[in-house]
């Protein structure tokens, strides 16, 4: 994962933001990349406790490989009420595994677990995947779309430099009832198309970056019921702490920026995100 996804291994943790008045959720994290520990280890609990100390009391742990998805399912079982899981082969993982069908079969088995509430992250990534491997990537994406519909769980999409191809694939295959664009990276025009189709847009720390005015324009357009917030930790630490280690505890910084951009009360925004997470993923209990 580190090599293919550009993770910097040695980073200091970002300072904790001011605590929120209302509890909220990080709907997309990779905790095993924050701490190389067992899924029920004290180090994992410490990350959850740190997030809870600033108001983030629930987390969706998201999959990118068969092995890591299994880790995430075990974490969700270890921390009921606090963690749910999603399972998938990442679009940069699927083209390079030794036996794609075997890895997909493992994901399909994990998808039936009651603590698994999403199929993701899957999708298309034309930035890191070479053109000769993109058909294999598209095949994997289609299989994950079918799986999400079969198990009736949310589809969580990774989309990098592939906006039109992702949208067209969803049209061709038929999007699941709940379709979430993780770390939304499109502009306002794409946001309007997604909103028209009822897709959920989840915004990460990138919305706080100085070079992302298009994201801030897009987040203003999203109706309450189609909005989520995430860290994608340990990646994409929000400003002003880019370059430091991201964890679910950084969600308040993202929420405050979004509330300002939308001219929305922060407490109301926290309640909206919490309600959406519970509606789309089900109870964390």
PEWOTA-V224782 format. One record per residue. N is the residue number from 1. RES is the residue in three letters. SS is DSSP state (H for helix, E for strand, C for the rest). PSI is psi in whole degrees, -180 to 180 (none if undefined). OMEGA is omega as a letter, one per 40 degrees, with the letter a starting at -180 (* if undefined). Layout:
BEGIN
((N/RES/SS/PSI/OMEGA) (N/RES/SS/PSI/OMEGA))
END
This chain:
BEGIN
((1/UNK/C/-45/a) (2/UNK/H/-45/a) (3/UNK/H/-46/a) (4/UNK/H/-22/a) (5/UNK/H/6/i) (6/UNK/C/29/a) (7/UNK/C/129/i) (8/UNK/C/125/a) (9/UNK/C/-38/a) (10/UNK/C/104/i) (11/UNK/C/142/i) (12/UNK/C/149/i) (13/UNK/E/144/i) (14/UNK/C/147/i) (15/UNK/C/150/i) (16/UNK/C/137/i) (17/UNK/C/172/i) (18/UNK/C/141/a) (19/UNK/C/143/i) (20/UNK/C/156/i) (21/UNK/C/-28/a) (22/UNK/C/148/i) (23/UNK/C/150/i) (24/UNK/E/-174/a) (25/UNK/E/144/i) (26/UNK/E/111/a) (27/UNK/E/6/i) (28/UNK/E/105/i) (29/UNK/E/157/i) (30/UNK/C/81/a) (31/UNK/H/-31/a) (32/UNK/H/-16/i) (33/UNK/H/-13/i) (34/UNK/C/-39/i) (35/UNK/C/127/i) (36/UNK/C/76/a) (37/UNK/C/171/i) (38/UNK/C/154/a) (39/UNK/C/-18/i) (40/UNK/C/19/a) (41/UNK/C/157/i) (42/UNK/H/-32/i) (43/UNK/H/-36/i) (44/UNK/H/-45/i) (45/UNK/H/-37/i) (46/UNK/H/-37/i) (47/UNK/H/-42/i) (48/UNK/H/-42/a) (49/UNK/H/-40/i) (50/UNK/H/-44/i) (51/UNK/H/-44/a) (52/UNK/H/-29/a) (53/UNK/H/-19/i) (54/UNK/C/10/i) (55/UNK/C/1/a) (56/UNK/E/99/a) (57/UNK/E/0/i) (58/UNK/E/146/a) (59/UNK/E/140/i) (60/UNK/E/116/i) (61/UNK/E/121/a) (62/UNK/C/141/a) (63/UNK/C/153/i) (64/UNK/C/-9/i) (65/UNK/C/169/i) (66/UNK/H/-47/a) (67/UNK/H/-47/a) (68/UNK/H/-33/i) (69/UNK/H/-40/i) (70/UNK/H/-40/i) (71/UNK/H/-45/a) (72/UNK/H/-38/i) (73/UNK/H/-42/i) (74/UNK/H/-39/i) (75/UNK/H/-43/a) (76/UNK/H/-36/i) (77/UNK/H/-31/a) (78/UNK/H/-24/a) (79/UNK/C/65/i) (80/UNK/C/145/a) (81/UNK/C/-15/a) (82/UNK/C/-28/a) (83/UNK/E/134/i) (84/UNK/E/164/a) (85/UNK/E/153/i) (86/UNK/E/149/a) (87/UNK/E/143/i) (88/UNK/C/171/i) (89/UNK/C/120/i) (90/UNK/C/148/i) (91/UNK/H/-19/i) (92/UNK/H/-15/i) (93/UNK/H/-44/a) (94/UNK/H/-41/a) (95/UNK/C/-12/a) (96/UNK/C/-2/i) (97/UNK/C/155/a) (98/UNK/C/-34/a) (99/UNK/C/93/a) (100/UNK/H/-43/a) (101/UNK/H/-40/i) (102/UNK/H/-41/i) (103/UNK/H/-39/i) (104/UNK/H/-37/i) (105/UNK/H/-38/i) (106/UNK/H/-41/i) (107/UNK/H/-42/i) (108/UNK/H/-38/i) (109/UNK/H/-45/i) (110/UNK/H/-32/a) (111/UNK/C/-20/a) (112/UNK/C/-6/a) (113/UNK/C/138/a) (114/UNK/C/-21/i) (115/UNK/C/-7/i) (116/UNK/E/123/a) (117/UNK/E/5/i) (118/UNK/E/154/i) (119/UNK/E/103/a) (120/UNK/E/164/e) (121/UNK/E/133/i) (122/UNK/E/174/i) (123/UNK/E/-145/a) (124/UNK/E/140/i) (125/UNK/E/100/a) (126/UNK/C/5/i) (127/UNK/C/-47/a) (128/UNK/C/-19/a) (129/UNK/C/127/a) (130/UNK/C/150/a) (131/UNK/H/-37/a) (132/UNK/H/-13/i) (133/UNK/H/-1/a) (134/UNK/H/-28/i) (135/UNK/H/-38/i) (136/UNK/H/-38/i) (137/UNK/H/-44/i) (138/UNK/H/-39/i) (139/UNK/H/-46/i) (140/UNK/H/-42/i) (141/UNK/H/-46/i) (142/UNK/H/-39/i) (143/UNK/H/-39/i) (144/UNK/H/-37/i) (145/UNK/H/-47/i) (146/UNK/H/-40/i) (147/UNK/H/-45/i) (148/UNK/H/-42/i) (149/UNK/H/-37/a) (150/UNK/H/-42/a) (151/UNK/H/-3/i) (152/UNK/C/51/i) (153/UNK/C/161/a) (154/UNK/E/140/i) (155/UNK/E/126/a) (156/UNK/E/115/a) (157/UNK/E/131/i) (158/UNK/E/124/a) (159/UNK/E/108/i) (160/UNK/E/118/a) (161/UNK/C/34/a) (162/UNK/C/30/a) (163/UNK/H/-55/a) (164/UNK/H/-39/a) (165/UNK/H/-39/i) (166/UNK/H/-48/a) (167/UNK/H/-41/i) (168/UNK/H/-39/i) (169/UNK/H/-40/i) (170/UNK/H/-38/i) (171/UNK/H/-46/a) (172/UNK/H/-42/a) (173/UNK/H/-23/a) (174/UNK/C/112/a) (175/UNK/C/144/i) (176/UNK/C/162/a) (177/UNK/C/-40/i) (178/UNK/C/112/a) (179/UNK/E/120/a) (180/UNK/E/126/i) (181/UNK/E/102/i) (182/UNK/C/142/i) (183/UNK/C/59/a) (184/UNK/C/131/a) (185/UNK/C/9/a) (186/UNK/C/-174/i) (187/UNK/C/-171/a) (188/UNK/H/-37/a) (189/UNK/H/-45/i) (190/UNK/H/-38/i) (191/UNK/H/-42/i) (192/UNK/H/-41/i) (193/UNK/H/-43/i) (194/UNK/H/-43/a) (195/UNK/H/-42/i) (196/UNK/H/-32/a) (197/UNK/C/-2/i) (198/UNK/C/17/i) (199/UNK/C/147/i) (200/UNK/E/136/a) (201/UNK/E/124/a) (202/UNK/E/125/a) (203/UNK/E/136/a) (204/UNK/C/-168/a) (205/UNK/H/-19/i) (206/UNK/H/-27/a) (207/UNK/H/-18/i) (208/UNK/H/-9/a) (209/UNK/C/144/a) (210/UNK/C/-31/a) (211/UNK/C/21/a) (212/UNK/C/50/i) (213/UNK/H/-30/a) (214/UNK/H/-37/i) (215/UNK/H/-40/a) (216/UNK/H/-32/i) (217/UNK/H/-40/a) (218/UNK/H/-42/a) (219/UNK/H/-24/i) (220/UNK/H/-23/a) (221/UNK/H/-19/a) (222/UNK/C/125/i) (223/UNK/C/153/a) (224/UNK/H/-44/a) (225/UNK/H/-10/a) (226/UNK/H/21/a) (227/UNK/E/134/i) (228/UNK/E/166/i) (229/UNK/E/144/a) (230/UNK/C/166/i) (231/UNK/C/-33/a) (232/UNK/C/30/a) (233/UNK/E/143/e) (234/UNK/C/13/a) (235/UNK/C/167/i) (236/UNK/C/44/i) (237/UNK/C/130/a) (238/UNK/C/155/i) (239/UNK/C/145/e) (240/UNK/C/27/a) (241/UNK/C/29/i) (242/UNK/C/139/a) (243/UNK/C/-18/i) (244/UNK/C/170/a) (245/UNK/E/130/i) (246/UNK/C/142/i) (247/UNK/C/168/i) (248/UNK/H/-21/i) (249/UNK/H/-11/a) (250/UNK/H/-3/i) (251/UNK/H/-40/a) (252/UNK/H/-35/i) (253/UNK/H/-38/i) (254/UNK/H/-44/i) (255/UNK/H/-41/a) (256/UNK/H/-40/i) (257/UNK/H/-46/a) (258/UNK/H/-42/i) (259/UNK/H/-41/i) (260/UNK/H/-45/a) (261/UNK/H/-37/a) (262/UNK/H/-2/a) (263/UNK/C/50/a) (264/UNK/C/141/i) (265/UNK/C/133/a) (266/UNK/H/-42/i) (267/UNK/H/-41/i) (268/UNK/H/-43/i) (269/UNK/H/-42/i) (270/UNK/H/-44/i) (271/UNK/H/-39/i) (272/UNK/H/-49/a) (273/UNK/H/-43/i) (274/UNK/H/-46/a) (275/UNK/H/-41/i) (276/UNK/H/-44/a) (277/UNK/H/-44/i) (278/UNK/H/-34/i) (279/UNK/H/-41/a) (280/UNK/H/-32/a) (281/UNK/H/-15/a) (282/UNK/C/178/a) (283/UNK/C/142/i) (284/UNK/C/-9/a) (285/UNK/C/none/*))
END
